[in-house]
Amino acid sequence: MKSFFPRPTQKPASQSAARNAALVNQLATPGLGSLMAGRWIAGIGQLVLAVAGFVMAVVWFFEIMIQYYGQVTGDVQVRPVGWIGEIGATLFVASWFWALVTSISLLRQAKTDGRAGPKPVPPRMTDLPGQPPKLS
């Protein structure tokens, strides 16, 4: 059975696999593309930073909403909570930039591995001239 994530020592199989991992890293979730490419340490670190930043941003949003709705009823004192949102956004942006560096590294590695790989060999022609080709 083939697992979704490759083994830690496995490199991206091709430039398309590296491109797909980079797209997931940058456009979906920072760290998920790194995990898909087998970069476990970087992927887990990016994913932890992204989730922590997102959770802090959501906590900040709910704190602000509680204060706004409390002001309508007049039973809540306003407290500064902007630091929660700032730290959350900073963590998420840091994970995104870390994922960008990893994505560039993946694309460069796939490009150099593609050049160094063996050249495809054309099939041998075993049919004699003037005879119909054999169908296998």
Buried (B, 14 or more C-beta within 10 A) or exposed (E): EEEEEBEEEEBBEEBEBBBBBBEBBBEEBBBBBBBBBBBBEBBEBBBEBBBBBBBBBEBBBEBBEEBEEEEEEEEEEEEEBEEBBEBBBEBBBBBBEBBBEBBEBBBEBBEEBEEEEEEEEEEEEEEEEEEEEEEE
